[in-house]
Amino acid sequence: MDSIDELAGWVLVPPVLVPDAGYGQNADFRDGLSERGIGYVVAVRSDVTVHAHDARPTVPA
């Protein structure tokens, strides 16, 4: 994110990033891109679960 922020300081913000699967597994990285308004396409391994940030587990009755 530091490199992306440095680019933004030079008024060079990429409209879309295509990082590898290592970044696809990093929720903080994806959130950082979203917070900066940068679109992304990343690979995500099949064993990675995805849910809303504020999701709370529940137990069925």
PDB file of N, CA, C and O in Angstrom, chain B, residues numbered from 101:
ATOM      1  N   MET B 101       0.823  -1.179   0.000  1.00  0.00           N
ATOM      2  CA  MET B 101       0.000   0.000   0.000  1.00  0.00           C
ATOM      3  C   MET B 101       0.876   1.254   0.000  1.00  0.00           C
ATOM      4  O   MET B 101       0.484   2.295  -0.527  1.00  0.00           O
ATOM      5  N   ASP B 102       2.055   1.143   0.592  1.00  0.00           N
ATOM      6  CA  ASP B 102       2.944   2.312   0.607  1.00  0.00           C
ATOM      7  C   ASP B 102       3.301   2.749  -0.812  1.00  0.00           C
ATOM      8  O   ASP B 102       3.336   3.944  -1.104  1.00  0.00           O
ATOM      9  N   SER B 103       3.563   1.798  -1.682  1.00  0.00           N
ATOM     10  CA  SER B 103       3.904   2.131  -3.072  1.00  0.00           C
ATOM     11  C   SER B 103       2.726   2.781  -3.790  1.00  0.00           C
ATOM     12  O   SER B 103       2.894   3.729  -4.556  1.00  0.00           O
ATOM     13  N   ILE B 104       1.549   2.261  -3.531  1.00  0.00           N
ATOM     14  CA  ILE B 104       0.345   2.825  -4.156  1.00  0.00           C
ATOM     15  C   ILE B 104       0.108   4.244  -3.648  1.00  0.00           C
ATOM     16  O   ILE B 104      -0.243   5.136  -4.421  1.00  0.00           O
ATOM     17  N   ASP B 105       0.301   4.447  -2.347  1.00  0.00           N
ATOM     18  CA  ASP B 105       0.139   5.790  -1.778  1.00  0.00           C
ATOM     19  C   ASP B 105       1.191   6.755  -2.325  1.00  0.00           C
ATOM     20  O   ASP B 105       0.907   7.930  -2.558  1.00  0.00           O
ATOM     21  N   GLU B 106       2.408   6.247  -2.526  1.00  0.00           N
ATOM     22  CA  GLU B 106       3.450   7.107  -3.100  1.00  0.00           C
ATOM     23  C   GLU B 106       3.080   7.520  -4.517  1.00  0.00           C
ATOM     24  O   GLU B 106       3.257   8.681  -4.886  1.00  0.00           O
ATOM     25  N   LEU B 107       2.576   6.600  -5.305  1.00  0.00           N
ATOM     26  CA  LEU B 107       2.118   6.941  -6.659  1.00  0.00           C
ATOM     27  C   LEU B 107       1.024   8.004  -6.609  1.00  0.00           C
ATOM     28  O   LEU B 107       1.025   8.949  -7.398  1.00  0.00           O
ATOM     29  N   ALA B 108       0.096   7.839  -5.678  1.00  0.00           N
ATOM     30  CA  ALA B 108      -0.995   8.812  -5.550  1.00  0.00           C
ATOM     31  C   ALA B 108      -0.447  10.202  -5.222  1.00  0.00           C
ATOM     32  O   ALA B 108      -1.001  11.212  -5.657  1.00  0.00           O
ATOM     33  N   GLY B 109       0.637  10.249  -4.457  1.00  0.00           N
ATOM     34  CA  GLY B 109       1.277  11.527  -4.156  1.00  0.00           C
ATOM     35  C   GLY B 109       1.828  12.203  -5.394  1.00  0.00           C
ATOM     36  O   GLY B 109       2.000  13.421  -5.419  1.00  0.00           O
ATOM     37  N   TRP B 110       2.104  11.414  -6.420  1.00  0.00           N
ATOM     38  CA  TRP B 110       2.584  11.940  -7.710  1.00  0.00           C
ATOM     39  C   TRP B 110       1.429  12.106  -8.701  1.00  0.00           C
ATOM     40  O   TRP B 110       1.650  12.344  -9.889  1.00  0.00           O
ATOM     41  N   VAL B 111       0.196  11.978  -8.200  1.00  0.00           N
ATOM     42  CA  VAL B 111      -1.023  12.060  -9.007  1.00  0.00           C
ATOM     43  C   VAL B 111      -1.034  10.963 -10.085  1.00  0.00           C
ATOM     44  O   VAL B 111      -1.439  11.200 -11.223  1.00  0.00           O
ATOM     45  N   LEU B 112      -0.590   9.781  -9.709  1.00  0.00           N
ATOM     46  CA  LEU B 112      -0.596   8.612 -10.598  1.00  0.00           C
ATOM     47  C   LEU B 112      -1.351   7.480  -9.903  1.00  0.00           C
ATOM     48  O   LEU B 112      -0.743   6.602  -9.291  1.00  0.00           O
ATOM     49  N   VAL B 113      -2.671   7.510 -10.001  1.00  0.00           N
ATOM     50  CA  VAL B 113      -3.501   6.497  -9.356  1.00  0.00           C
ATOM     51  C   VAL B 113      -3.994   5.521 -10.428  1.00  0.00           C
ATOM     52  O   VAL B 113      -4.690   5.925 -11.360  1.00  0.00           O
ATOM     53  N   PRO B 114      -3.636   4.241 -10.299  1.00  0.00           N
ATOM     54  CA  PRO B 114      -4.098   3.280 -11.298  1.00  0.00           C
ATOM     55  C   PRO B 114      -5.602   3.071 -11.176  1.00  0.00           C
ATOM     56  O   PRO B 114      -6.125   2.991 -10.064  1.00  0.00           O
ATOM     57  N   PRO B 115      -6.308   2.980 -12.310  1.00  0.00           N
ATOM     58  CA  PRO B 115      -7.758   2.754 -12.230  1.00  0.00           C
ATOM     59  C   PRO B 115      -8.087   1.334 -11.791  1.00  0.00           C
ATOM     60  O   PRO B 115      -9.123   1.099 -11.168  1.00  0.00           O
ATOM     61  N   VAL B 116      -7.198   0.374 -12.118  1.00  0.00           N
ATOM     62  CA  VAL B 116      -7.418  -1.035 -11.777  1.00  0.00           C
ATOM     63  C   VAL B 116      -6.061  -1.683 -11.535  1.00  0.00           C
ATOM     64  O   VAL B 116      -5.095  -1.397 -12.242  1.00  0.00           O
ATOM     65  N   LEU B 117      -5.993  -2.556 -10.534  1.00  0.00           N
ATOM     66  CA  LEU B 117      -4.791  -3.346 -10.289  1.00  0.00           C
ATOM     67  C   LEU B 117      -5.115  -4.821 -10.501  1.00  0.00           C
ATOM     68  O   LEU B 117      -6.237  -5.264 -10.256  1.00  0.00           O
ATOM     69  N   VAL B 118      -4.119  -5.572 -10.959  1.00  0.00           N
ATOM     70  CA  VAL B 118      -4.276  -7.013 -11.151  1.00  0.00           C
ATOM     71  C   VAL B 118      -3.104  -7.715 -10.447  1.00  0.00           C
ATOM     72  O   VAL B 118      -2.170  -8.174 -11.104  1.00  0.00           O
ATOM     73  N   PRO B 119      -3.158  -7.798  -9.104  1.00  0.00           N
ATOM     74  CA  PRO B 119      -2.093  -8.470  -8.361  1.00  0.00           C
ATOM     75  C   PRO B 119      -2.270  -9.989  -8.372  1.00  0.00           C
ATOM     76  O   PRO B 119      -3.309 -10.492  -8.800  1.00  0.00           O
ATOM     77  N   ASP B 120      -1.258 -10.716  -7.902  1.00  0.00           N
ATOM     78  CA  ASP B 120      -1.334 -12.176  -7.902  1.00  0.00           C
ATOM     79  C   ASP B 120      -2.167 -12.702  -6.730  1.00  0.00           C
ATOM     80  O   ASP B 120      -2.667 -11.932  -5.911  1.00  0.00           O
ATOM     81  N   ALA B 121      -2.302 -14.026  -6.669  1.00  0.00           N
ATOM     82  CA  ALA B 121      -3.165 -14.665  -5.672  1.00  0.00           C
ATOM     83  C   ALA B 121      -2.709 -14.404  -4.247  1.00  0.00           C
ATOM     84  O   ALA B 121      -3.533 -14.420  -3.333  1.00  0.00           O
ATOM     85  N   GLY B 122      -1.421 -14.166  -4.031  1.00  0.00           N
ATOM     86  CA  GLY B 122      -0.953 -13.852  -2.684  1.00  0.00           C
ATOM     87  C   GLY B 122      -1.654 -12.625  -2.126  1.00  0.00           C
ATOM     88  O   GLY B 122      -2.007 -12.587  -0.947  1.00  0.00           O
ATOM     89  N   TYR B 123      -1.854 -11.630  -2.965  1.00  0.00           N
ATOM     90  CA  TYR B 123      -2.578 -10.433  -2.540  1.00  0.00           C
ATOM     91  C   TYR B 123      -4.077 -10.693  -2.481  1.00  0.00           C
ATOM     92  O   TYR B 123      -4.787 -10.072  -1.690  1.00  0.00           O
ATOM     93  N   GLY B 124      -4.557 -11.607  -3.313  1.00  0.00           N
ATOM     94  CA  GLY B 124      -5.980 -11.937  -3.309  1.00  0.00           C
ATOM     95  C   GLY B 124      -6.432 -12.523  -1.990  1.00  0.00           C
ATOM     96  O   GLY B 124      -7.596 -12.389  -1.613  1.00  0.00           O
ATOM     97  N   GLN B 125      -5.515 -13.174  -1.284  1.00  0.00           N
ATOM     98  CA  GLN B 125      -5.839 -13.771   0.007  1.00  0.00           C
ATOM     99  C   GLN B 125      -5.753 -12.763   1.142  1.00  0.00           C
ATOM    100  O   GLN B 125      -6.148 -13.072   2.266  1.00  0.00           O
ATOM    101  N   ASN B 126      -5.252 -11.574   0.876  1.00  0.00           N
ATOM    102  CA  ASN B 126      -5.019 -10.581   1.921  1.00  0.00           C
ATOM    103  C   ASN B 126      -6.189  -9.592   1.973  1.00  0.00           C
ATOM    104  O   ASN B 126      -6.268  -8.663   1.169  1.00  0.00           O
ATOM    105  N   ALA B 127      -7.088  -9.809   2.931  1.00  0.00           N
ATOM    106  CA  ALA B 127      -8.281  -8.960   3.039  1.00  0.00           C
ATOM    107  C   ALA B 127      -7.919  -7.507   3.310  1.00  0.00           C
ATOM    108  O   ALA B 127      -8.582  -6.602   2.803  1.00  0.00           O
ATOM    109  N   ASP B 128      -6.874  -7.271   4.105  1.00  0.00           N
ATOM    110  CA  ASP B 128      -6.466  -5.891   4.389  1.00  0.00           C
ATOM    111  C   ASP B 128      -6.023  -5.178   3.117  1.00  0.00           C
ATOM    112  O   ASP B 128      -6.308  -3.994   2.936  1.00  0.00           O
ATOM    113  N   PHE B 129      -5.329  -5.891   2.238  1.00  0.00           N
ATOM    114  CA  PHE B 129      -4.897  -5.306   0.972  1.00  0.00           C
ATOM    115  C   PHE B 129      -6.109  -4.963   0.110  1.00  0.00           C
ATOM    116  O   PHE B 129      -6.197  -3.861  -0.432  1.00  0.00           O
ATOM    117  N   ARG B 130      -7.040  -5.904  -0.016  1.00  0.00           N
ATOM    118  CA  ARG B 130      -8.246  -5.648  -0.822  1.00  0.00           C
ATOM    119  C   ARG B 130      -9.045  -4.490  -0.243  1.00  0.00           C
ATOM    120  O   ARG B 130      -9.543  -3.644  -0.987  1.00  0.00           O
ATOM    121  N   ASP B 131      -9.170  -4.446   1.081  1.00  0.00           N
ATOM    122  CA  ASP B 131      -9.894  -3.336   1.723  1.00  0.00           C
ATOM    123  C   ASP B 131      -9.194  -2.009   1.470  1.00  0.00           C
ATOM    124  O   ASP B 131      -9.847  -0.992   1.234  1.00  0.00           O
ATOM    125  N   GLY B 132      -7.851  -2.018   1.521  1.00  0.00           N
ATOM    126  CA  GLY B 132      -7.090  -0.796   1.267  1.00  0.00           C
ATOM    127  C   GLY B 132      -7.322  -0.260  -0.131  1.00  0.00           C
ATOM    128  O   GLY B 132      -7.437   0.949  -0.330  1.00  0.00           O
ATOM    129  N   LEU B 133      -7.391  -1.160  -1.097  1.00  0.00           N
ATOM    130  CA  LEU B 133      -7.679  -0.733  -2.475  1.00  0.00           C
ATOM    131  C   LEU B 133      -9.083  -0.144  -2.564  1.00  0.00           C
ATOM    132  O   LEU B 133      -9.293   0.895  -3.189  1.00  0.00           O
ATOM    133  N   SER B 134     -10.039  -0.819  -1.935  1.00  0.00           N
ATOM    134  CA  SER B 134     -11.421  -0.320  -1.963  1.00  0.00           C
ATOM    135  C   SER B 134     -11.521   1.054  -1.314  1.00  0.00           C
ATOM    136  O   SER B 134     -12.198   1.940  -1.835  1.00  0.00           O
ATOM    137  N   GLU B 135     -10.850   1.235  -0.177  1.00  0.00           N
ATOM    138  CA  GLU B 135     -10.884   2.530   0.514  1.00  0.00           C
ATOM    139  C   GLU B 135     -10.302   3.638  -0.351  1.00  0.00           C
ATOM    140  O   GLU B 135     -10.710   4.794  -0.239  1.00  0.00           O
ATOM    141  N   ARG B 136      -9.354   3.292  -1.212  1.00  0.00           N
ATOM    142  CA  ARG B 136      -8.717   4.283  -2.090  1.00  0.00           C
ATOM    143  C   ARG B 136      -9.460   4.432  -3.418  1.00  0.00           C
ATOM    144  O   ARG B 136      -9.057   5.233  -4.262  1.00  0.00           O
ATOM    145  N   GLY B 137     -10.535   3.674  -3.613  1.00  0.00           N
ATOM    146  CA  GLY B 137     -11.312   3.769  -4.842  1.00  0.00           C
ATOM    147  C   GLY B 137     -10.619   3.135  -6.039  1.00  0.00           C
ATOM    148  O   GLY B 137     -10.890   3.502  -7.182  1.00  0.00           O
ATOM    149  N   ILE B 138      -9.721   2.178  -5.781  1.00  0.00           N
ATOM    150  CA  ILE B 138      -8.991   1.513  -6.857  1.00  0.00           C
ATOM    151  C   ILE B 138      -9.629   0.152  -7.105  1.00  0.00           C
ATOM    152  O   ILE B 138      -9.714  -0.673  -6.196  1.00  0.00           O
ATOM    153  N   GLY B 139     -10.074  -0.081  -8.325  1.00  0.00           N
ATOM    154  CA  GLY B 139     -10.641  -1.371  -8.688  1.00  0.00           C
ATOM    155  C   GLY B 139      -9.556  -2.427  -8.748  1.00  0.00           C
ATOM    156  O   GLY B 139      -8.384  -2.107  -8.950  1.00  0.00           O
ATOM    157  N   TYR B 140      -9.936  -3.680  -8.574  1.00  0.00           N
ATOM    158  CA  TYR B 140      -8.946  -4.753  -8.626  1.00  0.00           C
ATOM    159  C   TYR B 140      -9.572  -6.049  -9.115  1.00  0.00           C
ATOM    160  O   TYR B 140     -10.776  -6.271  -8.992  1.00  0.00           O
ATOM    161  N   VAL B 141      -8.720  -6.890  -9.670  1.00  0.00           N
ATOM    162  CA  VAL B 141      -9.067  -8.252 -10.062  1.00  0.00           C
ATOM    163  C   VAL B 141      -7.966  -9.118  -9.487  1.00  0.00           C
ATOM    164  O   VAL B 141      -6.807  -8.986  -9.880  1.00  0.00           O
ATOM    165  N   VAL B 142      -8.309 -10.006  -8.559  1.00  0.00           N
ATOM    166  CA  VAL B 142      -7.310 -10.864  -7.936  1.00  0.00           C
ATOM    167  C   VAL B 142      -7.756 -12.316  -7.973  1.00  0.00           C
ATOM    168  O   VAL B 142      -8.952 -12.607  -7.986  1.00  0.00           O
ATOM    169  N   ALA B 143      -6.802 -13.211  -7.990  1.00  0.00           N
ATOM    170  CA  ALA B 143      -7.099 -14.629  -7.855  1.00  0.00           C
ATOM    171  C   ALA B 143      -7.288 -14.923  -6.372  1.00  0.00           C
ATOM    172  O   ALA B 143      -6.585 -14.369  -5.526  1.00  0.00           O
ATOM    173  N   VAL B 144      -8.227 -15.784  -6.070  1.00  0.00           N
ATOM    174  CA  VAL B 144      -8.473 -16.197  -4.696  1.00  0.00           C
ATOM    175  C   VAL B 144      -8.524 -17.719  -4.677  1.00  0.00           C
ATOM    176  O   VAL B 144      -9.253 -18.335  -5.454  1.00  0.00           O
ATOM    177  N   ARG B 145      -7.744 -18.319  -3.783  1.00  0.00           N
ATOM    178  CA  ARG B 145      -7.729 -19.779  -3.687  1.00  0.00           C
ATOM    179  C   ARG B 145      -9.101 -20.312  -3.302  1.00  0.00           C
ATOM    180  O   ARG B 145      -9.897 -19.603  -2.685  1.00  0.00           O
ATOM    181  N   SER B 146      -9.372 -21.547  -3.662  1.00  0.00           N
ATOM    182  CA  SER B 146     -10.685 -22.143  -3.405  1.00  0.00           C
ATOM    183  C   SER B 146     -10.947 -22.391  -1.922  1.00  0.00           C
ATOM    184  O   SER B 146     -12.101 -22.581  -1.535  1.00  0.00           O
ATOM    185  N   ASP B 147      -9.915 -22.394  -1.083  1.00  0.00           N
ATOM    186  CA  ASP B 147     -10.136 -22.633   0.345  1.00  0.00           C
ATOM    187  C   ASP B 147     -10.286 -21.335   1.150  1.00  0.00           C
ATOM    188  O   ASP B 147     -10.334 -21.378   2.380  1.00  0.00           O
ATOM    189  N   VAL B 148     -10.359 -20.199   0.479  1.00  0.00           N
ATOM    190  CA  VAL B 148     -10.547 -18.911   1.149  1.00  0.00           C
ATOM    191  C   VAL B 148     -12.045 -18.635   1.255  1.00  0.00           C
ATOM    192  O   VAL B 148     -12.768 -18.707   0.261  1.00  0.00           O
ATOM    193  N   THR B 149     -12.503 -18.319   2.462  1.00  0.00           N
ATOM    194  CA  THR B 149     -13.910 -17.982   2.641  1.00  0.00           C
ATOM    195  C   THR B 149     -14.082 -16.466   2.558  1.00  0.00           C
ATOM    196  O   THR B 149     -13.195 -15.707   2.949  1.00  0.00           O
ATOM    197  N   VAL B 150     -15.213 -16.045   2.055  1.00  0.00           N
ATOM    198  CA  VAL B 150     -15.486 -14.625   1.876  1.00  0.00           C
ATOM    199  C   VAL B 150     -16.833 -14.310   2.514  1.00  0.00           C
ATOM    200  O   VAL B 150     -17.816 -15.016   2.289  1.00  0.00           O
ATOM    201  N   HIS B 151     -16.868 -13.263   3.297  1.00  0.00           N
ATOM    202  CA  HIS B 151     -18.111 -12.811   3.901  1.00  0.00           C
ATOM    203  C   HIS B 151     -17.985 -11.318   4.185  1.00  0.00           C
ATOM    204  O   HIS B 151     -16.891 -10.754   4.143  1.00  0.00           O
ATOM    205  N   ALA B 152     -19.085 -10.711   4.466  1.00  0.00           N
ATOM    206  CA  ALA B 152     -19.090  -9.281   4.777  1.00  0.00           C
ATOM    207  C   ALA B 152     -18.243  -9.007   6.016  1.00  0.00           C
ATOM    208  O   ALA B 152     -18.195  -9.825   6.934  1.00  0.00           O
ATOM    209  N   HIS B 153     -17.572  -7.845   6.040  1.00  0.00           N
ATOM    210  CA  HIS B 153     -16.669  -7.493   7.141  1.00  0.00           C
ATOM    211  C   HIS B 153     -17.382  -7.505   8.495  1.00  0.00           C
ATOM    212  O   HIS B 153     -16.785  -7.879   9.505  1.00  0.00           O
ATOM    213  N   ASP B 154     -18.637  -7.103   8.520  1.00  0.00           N
ATOM    214  CA  ASP B 154     -19.363  -7.021   9.791  1.00  0.00           C
ATOM    215  C   ASP B 154     -20.199  -8.265  10.073  1.00  0.00           C
ATOM    216  O   ASP B 154     -21.052  -8.234  10.960  1.00  0.00           O
ATOM    217  N   ALA B 155     -19.980  -9.357   9.345  1.00  0.00           N
ATOM    218  CA  ALA B 155     -20.740 -10.593   9.550  1.00  0.00           C
ATOM    219  C   ALA B 155     -20.461 -11.169  10.939  1.00  0.00           C
ATOM    220  O   ALA B 155     -19.331 -11.124  11.425  1.00  0.00           O
ATOM    221  N   ARG B 156     -21.482 -11.697  11.555  1.00  0.00           N
ATOM    222  CA  ARG B 156     -21.358 -12.332  12.874  1.00  0.00           C
ATOM    223  C   ARG B 156     -21.881 -13.770  12.760  1.00  0.00           C
ATOM    224  O   ARG B 156     -22.941 -13.993  12.174  1.00  0.00           O
ATOM    225  N   PRO B 157     -21.159 -14.736  13.307  1.00  0.00           N
ATOM    226  CA  PRO B 157     -21.642 -16.114  13.244  1.00  0.00           C
ATOM    227  C   PRO B 157     -22.904 -16.284  14.072  1.00  0.00           C
ATOM    228  O   PRO B 157     -23.074 -15.632  15.103  1.00  0.00           O
ATOM    229  N   THR B 158     -23.779 -17.153  13.623  1.00  0.00           N
ATOM    230  CA  THR B 158     -25.004 -17.463  14.362  1.00  0.00           C
ATOM    231  C   THR B 158     -25.144 -18.961  14.484  1.00  0.00           C
ATOM    232  O   THR B 158     -24.603 -19.709  13.669  1.00  0.00           O
ATOM    233  N   VAL B 159     -25.857 -19.401  15.484  1.00  0.00           N
ATOM    234  CA  VAL B 159     -26.116 -20.826  15.705  1.00  0.00           C
ATOM    235  C   VAL B 159     -27.566 -21.088  15.373  1.00  0.00           C
ATOM    236  O   VAL B 159     -28.451 -20.424  15.912  1.00  0.00           O
ATOM    237  N   PRO B 160     -27.831 -22.055  14.483  1.00  0.00           N
ATOM    238  CA  PRO B 160     -29.228 -22.369  14.158  1.00  0.00           C
ATOM    239  C   PRO B 160     -29.999 -22.819  15.410  1.00  0.00           C
ATOM    240  O   PRO B 160     -29.430 -23.404  16.331  1.00  0.00           O
ATOM    241  N   ALA B 161     -31.274 -22.538  15.416  1.00  0.00           N
ATOM    242  CA  ALA B 161     -32.132 -22.941  16.557  1.00  0.00           C
ATOM    243  C   ALA B 161     -32.241 -24.445  16.650  1.00  0.00           C
ATOM    244  O   ALA B 161     -32.916 -24.961  17.541  1.00  0.00           O
TER     245      ALA B 161
END
